[in-house]
Amino acid sequence: MIFTENVQLALDTLKKISTEGISTGFIHIMEHSVIERHVNAQAGEYVNNLHGVYVKTLQN
């Protein structure tokens, strides 16, 4: 069966097959402790380095 590109990306993601093309940059987590945990930062590091920690979160 032939799927559209978007359908194939979704299926591969569900099957945990490495994919490229599904953006997660639009998920804006703002709870500091969640952001820090996501990048293995120390508690309070987000407040001291807003840009660096948040960008690292988006990259991950």
N, C-alpha and C positions, 0 to 999 in steps of 0.2 A: 504494500500500500504506500502511496506517495503522499507525504504531508507537506503543507506550506512550511516555510522557514520558521515562522513563529510557533507553529504547532510542534515542529521537531525540536526546537529549543526548549519548549515546555516539557515535552516528553523526556528529553535527555536529562533535564534538571531533576525531574521526579525520579529518574532511574539512577541519579547521582553520577551521571557521566559528565566529565568536565566539558563545559560549554563556554562560549564567549558570545556576548551580545545582549544579555539580560542585565539591564541597568538596575543598580540598587542605590544609586546616588540620590534618589528622591525620598529615601527613608530618613527622616530627621529625628533621631533619638536625642532627647534633650535632658534626660535624667543623668546627672553627672556621674553617679556611681555606675550606671550601665555603660556609659561611654568609657569610663576608666577600666572597667572589667573587660570590655570588648578588646582593648588594646594592651591588657596586662599592665596598666599604669598604676602607680601608687595612689592611694586615697588623697584627694586634694590636688593632684597634679593637673587636672583639667582647669581648675581655677587659676593656676599659675602659668599655664601654657595653653590658653584656649584654642588658638589656631592650630598649633602643632598636634595636640591630642585629637582634636575633632577631625582634622584632615587625615590623620592616621586611621581613625575609625572609618571614614569613608573609603579609604584605600583598602582596608581589610574587608 
